[in-house]
Amino acid sequence: MYNHMVVRELLKLRKSDDIVYLTARNSELGKVAVKQLKEEGLEPAFFKLDITSQNDIDTFASHVKTYHAGLDVLINNAGIAFKNSSTEPFPLQAKVTIDTNYFGTLNVCEALFPLLRKGSRVVNVSSSCGHLSKINGEEPQASKLRNELSKPDLTVDQLNQLMASFVKLAEDGEHIKNGWPNGAYKVSKVGVSALSIIQQ
């Protein structure tokens, strides 16, 4: 399911020469969303972009640079959430979710930030799950993690290490006793929230 509400609103606000891209990892589903918007009289452009694929990210960045020489608005809304009924083992859920929601978003930012024009805007979509209070594994380790994640001098490298540590601890079944919650989506969105503060 692709949420194209943001694209719709951007298209309604765009000037005549503005180009708004809807991206999706699944080309067929993405094109269905584009078709629906076109039926509303809107004109989005489409580009295949799986944020877990560095090749896809680099290809899109090259396209933007070649054909548009930059961009004015970047909205990072791609993500994944396993259902509560999912039967995939938690270590797999942790890896896939962190790789997609956190590292995928980070990789897109690193590829596209050099193309941002003066006065441009970036929106990283988090959620209520991205609040530090969601880091609620066993204490006092959870409190220590919350402090680390909210340090005013936290760096991207340090945040990357924290996210990778969660994945490794989940693999070993040690994440809760080390302060992390039993929810990969929560950790990924806390990571996105922390990343957004660093970027700002």
C-alpha positions in Angstrom: 0.0 0.0 0.0 1.5 3.3 -1.0 0.6 6.5 0.7 0.4 9.2 -2.0 -1.5 11.8 0.1 1.6 13.9 0.4 2.3 13.8 -3.3 -1.3 14.8 -4.0 -1.0 17.9 -1.7 2.4 18.9 -3.2 0.9 18.6 -6.7 -2.0 20.8 -5.7 0.5 23.5 -4.5 3.1 23.2 -7.2 3.9 26.0 -9.7 3.5 25.2 -13.4 7.2 24.2 -13.9 7.6 22.2 -10.6 8.0 18.5 -10.9 6.8 16.2 -8.1 8.1 12.6 -8.0 6.3 9.7 -6.4 8.8 6.9 -5.8 8.1 3.3 -4.8 10.1 0.1 -4.5 7.4 -1.8 -6.5 7.1 -0.2 -10.0 3.7 -1.7 -10.7 2.1 -0.5 -7.5 3.8 2.9 -7.8 2.5 3.3 -11.3 -1.0 2.4 -10.1 -0.7 5.3 -7.6 0.4 7.6 -10.3 -2.5 6.6 -12.5 -4.9 7.3 -9.7 -3.5 10.8 -9.2 -3.6 11.5 -13.0 -7.3 10.5 -12.9 -7.7 13.4 -10.5 -6.2 15.8 -13.0 -2.7 15.8 -11.3 0.6 15.1 -13.0 3.1 13.3 -10.8 6.3 11.9 -12.2 7.3 8.3 -11.2 10.7 6.8 -10.3 11.5 3.4 -9.0 13.3 3.7 -5.7 13.9 0.9 -3.2 15.6 2.7 -0.3 17.3 -0.5 0.7 19.1 -0.6 -2.6 22.1 1.7 -2.9 22.0 1.2 -6.7 18.4 2.6 -6.8 19.4 5.5 -4.5 22.4 6.4 -6.6 20.4 6.1 -9.9 17.7 8.4 -8.6 20.3 10.9 -7.3 22.0 10.9 -10.7 18.7 11.4 -12.4 17.8 14.4 -10.3 21.3 15.9 -10.8 21.2 15.3 -14.6 17.7 16.5 -15.4 16.9 19.0 -12.6 20.3 20.1 -11.2 18.9 19.9 -7.7 15.8 19.7 -5.6 13.8 21.9 -3.3 11.8 19.5 -1.2 12.7 16.0 0.1 10.1 14.0 2.0 11.4 10.7 3.4 8.2 8.7 3.9 9.3 5.2 2.9 9.2 2.5 5.5 8.2 -0.9 6.7 6.3 -2.3 9.7 5.8 -5.9 10.4 2.3 -6.8 11.5 1.7 -8.0 15.1 0.6 -11.3 13.6 3.9 -11.7 11.7 5.6 -15.1 12.0 9.0 -13.9 10.9 11.6 -14.3 13.8 12.3 -11.1 15.7 16.0 -10.9 14.7 14.9 -10.8 11.0 12.2 -8.2 11.8 14.8 -6.1 13.5 17.4 -6.3 10.7 14.9 -5.6 7.9 13.1 -2.8 9.8 16.3 -1.0 10.8 17.9 -1.5 7.4 14.9 0.0 5.7 13.5 2.7 8.0 16.7 4.0 9.5 19.7 3.1 7.3 17.6 3.4 4.1 16.5 6.9 5.0 20.0 7.9 6.0 21.4 6.6 2.7 18.8 8.6 0.7 19.7 11.7 2.7 23.4 11.3 2.1 22.9 10.9 -1.6 20.4 13.7 -2.1 21.6 16.3 0.4 24.4 17.6 -1.9 21.6 18.4 -4.4 19.5 20.5 -2.1 19.1 24.0 -3.3 19.3 27.1 -1.1 16.2 27.4 1.0 15.2 23.8 0.4 13.3 21.7 3.0 13.6 18.1 4.2 11.0 16.2 6.1 11.8 12.8 7.7 8.5 11.1 8.6 8.7 9.5 12.0 5.7 8.7 14.2 4.5 8.6 17.8 6.7 5.5 18.0 9.7 7.7 17.5 9.5 9.2 21.0 12.3 8.4 23.4 9.7 7.0 25.9 9.4 4.0 23.6 12.9 3.0 24.6 11.5 1.1 27.5 13.4 -2.2 28.0 14.9 -3.1 31.3 16.3 -0.4 33.5 18.7 1.2 34.1 20.0 0.2 30.7 16.9 1.9 29.0 17.6 5.1 30.8 21.2 5.0 29.6 20.1 4.5 26.0 17.6 7.4 26.2 20.4 9.6 27.4 22.7 8.5 24.6 20.0 9.0 22.0 19.2 12.5 23.2 22.8 13.8 23.6 23.0 17.2 22.1 26.4 16.3 20.5 25.3 12.9 19.2 26.8 12.1 15.8 25.5 10.1 12.9 28.3 7.6 13.4 27.4 7.1 17.0 23.7 6.8 16.1 24.6 4.2 13.4 26.4 2.2 16.1 23.4 2.3 18.4 21.1 1.1 15.6 23.5 -1.7 14.6 23.9 -2.7 18.3 20.1 -3.2 18.6 20.1 -5.5 15.6 23.0 -7.5 17.0 21.4 -7.7 20.4 18.1 -8.8 18.9 19.9 -11.6 17.0 21.3 -12.7 20.4 18.0 -12.3 22.2 19.6 -9.8 24.5 17.9 -6.5 23.4 15.3 -6.2 26.2 17.8 -6.7 29.0 20.1 -4.1 27.4 17.3 -1.5 27.5 15.7 -1.8 24.0 12.0 -2.4 23.5 10.6 -5.6 21.9 9.6 -3.5 18.9 11.8 -3.0 15.9 9.5 -0.3 14.4 9.8 1.7 17.6 13.6 1.6 17.5 13.8 2.5 13.8 11.5 5.5 14.3 13.4 6.7 17.4 16.5 6.4 15.2 14.9 8.5 12.5 13.8 11.1 15.1 17.4 11.3 16.4 18.8 11.5 12.9 16.5 14.4 12.1 17.7 16.4 15.1 21.4 15.8 14.1 20.6 16.8 10.5 18.8 20.0 11.7 
